Amino acid sequence: ARLRALFDPGARLVGIRTRADGTEFVQTITVDQWVQYVARDPRPDWTERAFAPVVTIQGTLAQIWAEYDFHFGKTFSHCGVDAVQLLKSGDRWIIMSIADTYQKENCPARPEP
């Protein structure tokens, strides 16, 4: 519930993914689908670290662009860039969408989490 509360109910998470046969597709999921996936995933602790964030704010709109890497426990999974859009309602910022890239190779060398 706390995770869901960060997002607008209509928010989407979007990214280009690659099937086992090498073809690419646009993956779009709802916040509820993502939260359910996270809750059911049996892998160890999820750690996503952001690097070199660029934050732009104009009035009630904000954009965050940041490189990231992702680990399950101490095991590296992938890296990429997150682009997060937020709207401010009252005194609260709400995530409207997250788009990301996803790569397993050519990731910057960084210390383990």
Secondary structure, 3 states (H helix, E strand, C coil): CCCHHHEEEEEEEEEEEECCCCCEEEEEEEHHHHHHHHHHCCCCCEEEEEEEEEEEEECCEEEEEEEEEEEECCEEEEEEEEEEEEEEECCEEEEEEEEECCECCCCCCCCCC
